[in-house]
Amino acid sequence: MSTRVTIEPAEFKLVEFDRAELTALIESLLDTIGVDRPVTLEIDQTTPLGHAAVRSIGETVRLFVESGALEDPRRIRKLSVSGAATVLGRLLFRVRDRLDPAFGEPPADDDIGLDVSAAWDVYCAGRLVRLGYTHFEDRQRRLYQFRTRHAFTDTSDVSFEALWNGDGLTWADVERLSHEARAASSV
């Protein structure tokens, strides 16, 4: 049993996730991403939807996901390790960024606009790909999401590339790149 990872509920009744496999994935993400706090992952197994959020960052990090965010779309109710790595890795990068004073102080997730949130997701996903947790195919999905929130312009694509390939960016960088992409759409 892991002392760093707690998964709630204690027993899965509606999904068939392998608790040991999920715990090992989270521990690996914690080590690789560099989050040195224990994590409690709350899974709502009553819905096949895919909402995922950081609930709190304290002595213990609390993450929340609807079970659909972790499911294999080809094998309903089964864990998708690569899909879970994408979702949980993105959340843990947000945690790491928030804990890093050099990153700056982003507002609460609920106070971040969809465009800037999409930009932060691109920054997180790009780092996950470089760590080998997700596949390069995620780039196209993120690019489309970014373009729908910003614009289908060359400037938007330049901002996307800076976020996707970025390392050591700050919150101000994420906001600036998002705003530059949005501004180009209104010209």
C-alpha positions in Angstrom: 0.0 0.0 0.0 1.3 3.4 -1.0 1.9 6.1 1.6 2.0 8.8 -1.0 -1.2 7.9 -3.0 -4.7 7.5 -1.7 -7.5 6.6 -4.1 -11.1 7.1 -3.1 -13.4 5.3 -3.0 -11.8 2.4 -1.3 -13.5 -0.1 -3.6 -14.6 0.3 -7.2 -18.1 -1.0 -7.9 -18.9 0.6 -11.2 -15.6 0.7 -13.0 -12.9 -2.0 -13.2 -9.8 0.0 -12.6 -6.7 -1.7 -11.4 -5.9 0.2 -8.2 -2.3 -1.0 -8.1 -1.7 0.1 -11.7 -3.3 3.5 -11.1 -1.3 4.0 -7.9 2.0 3.1 -9.7 1.1 5.5 -12.5 0.5 8.4 -10.0 3.7 7.6 -8.1 5.7 7.6 -11.3 4.1 10.9 -12.3 4.9 12.4 -8.9 8.5 11.4 -9.2 9.0 12.5 -12.8 7.1 15.8 -12.6 8.6 16.6 -9.2 5.7 17.0 -6.9 6.8 16.0 -3.4 3.5 15.9 -1.6 1.1 13.0 -1.1 -1.9 12.8 -3.4 -5.5 11.8 -2.8 -7.3 11.0 -6.0 -11.1 11.1 -5.7 -12.8 9.2 -8.5 -16.5 9.7 -9.2 -17.3 6.3 -10.7 -21.0 7.2 -11.2 -20.5 9.1 -14.4 -18.8 8.3 -17.7 -18.0 12.0 -18.1 -14.5 13.4 -18.1 -14.2 16.4 -15.8 -10.9 16.6 -13.9 -9.7 19.2 -11.4 -7.3 20.0 -8.7 -9.4 20.4 -5.6 -6.7 21.6 -3.2 -3.0 22.0 -2.8 -2.1 21.7 0.9 0.0 19.2 2.8 -1.9 16.7 0.6 -2.8 17.4 -3.0 -6.5 16.5 -3.7 -7.4 15.7 -7.3 -10.9 14.9 -8.5 -11.8 13.1 -11.7 -15.0 11.7 -13.2 -14.3 8.1 -14.2 -14.7 8.7 -17.9 -11.5 10.8 -17.8 -9.6 7.7 -17.0 -11.5 5.1 -19.0 -10.3 3.4 -22.2 -12.8 4.6 -24.9 -12.6 1.2 -26.6 -13.0 -0.8 -23.4 -15.7 0.8 -21.3 -15.1 0.8 -17.5 -11.4 -0.3 -17.9 -8.5 2.0 -17.1 -6.6 3.6 -20.0 -3.1 4.1 -18.7 -2.1 6.5 -21.4 -5.3 8.5 -21.0 -4.9 8.6 -17.2 -1.3 9.7 -17.6 -2.5 12.6 -19.8 -5.2 13.7 -17.4 -3.4 13.2 -14.1 -0.1 14.5 -15.5 -1.7 17.7 -16.7 -3.2 18.2 -13.2 0.1 17.4 -11.5 2.0 19.9 -13.7 -0.6 22.5 -12.7 0.2 21.6 -9.1 3.9 21.8 -9.6 3.6 25.1 -11.4 1.5 26.5 -8.5 4.0 25.4 -6.0 6.9 26.9 -7.8 7.4 30.6 -6.7 9.2 31.3 -10.0 6.1 30.4 -12.0 4.1 33.2 -10.4 0.6 33.1 -8.9 -2.1 32.1 -11.3 -5.7 32.7 -10.1 -7.9 29.9 -8.9 -8.8 27.5 -11.8 -12.5 28.8 -11.8 -11.2 32.3 -12.3 -9.1 31.5 -15.4 -10.7 32.1 -18.7 -11.1 29.1 -21.1 -8.5 30.6 -23.5 -5.8 30.9 -20.9 -6.7 27.6 -19.4 -6.3 26.0 -22.8 -2.9 27.6 -23.1 -1.8 26.3 -19.7 -3.0 22.8 -20.8 -0.9 23.0 -23.9 2.1 23.9 -21.8 1.4 20.9 -19.5 0.8 18.5 -22.3 3.9 19.4 -24.2 6.0 18.7 -21.1 4.2 15.3 -20.6 5.0 14.3 -24.2 8.7 15.1 -23.7 8.7 13.0 -20.5 7.3 10.1 -22.5 3.9 9.8 -20.7 1.7 10.7 -23.6 1.9 10.3 -27.3 2.7 12.9 -29.9 -0.8 12.5 -31.3 -2.0 14.5 -28.3 -0.4 17.5 -30.0 -3.1 17.6 -32.7 -5.9 17.5 -30.2 -4.3 20.3 -28.1 -3.6 22.3 -31.2 -7.3 22.1 -32.3 -8.4 23.0 -28.8 -6.0 25.9 -28.6 -7.2 27.2 -32.0 -10.8 27.0 -31.1 -10.2 29.1 -28.0 -7.8 31.6 -29.7 -8.0 31.6 -33.5 -7.0 29.7 -36.6 -4.1 32.2 -37.4 -0.4 32.1 -37.9 0.1 34.1 -34.7 -2.0 31.6 -32.8 0.1 28.8 -34.1 3.3 30.6 -33.1 1.9 31.0 -29.6 0.9 27.3 -29.5 4.4 26.2 -30.5 6.0 28.4 -27.8 3.7 26.8 -25.2 4.0 23.2 -26.5 7.8 23.4 -26.7 8.2 25.6 -23.6 10.1 24.8 -20.5 10.5 27.1 -17.5 7.7 29.4 -18.6 6.0 31.6 -16.1 2.3 32.3 -15.5 2.9 35.7 -17.2 4.3 33.9 -20.2 1.3 31.6 -20.5 -1.1 34.6 -20.2 1.0 36.7 -22.7 1.1 33.9 -25.3 -2.7 33.3 -24.9 -3.5 37.1 -25.2 -1.2 37.5 -28.3 -3.0 34.6 -30.0 -6.4 36.1 -29.1 -5.4 39.6 -30.2 -4.4 38.3 -33.7 -7.9 37.0 -34.2 -9.5 40.4 -33.8 -7.2 42.2 -36.3 
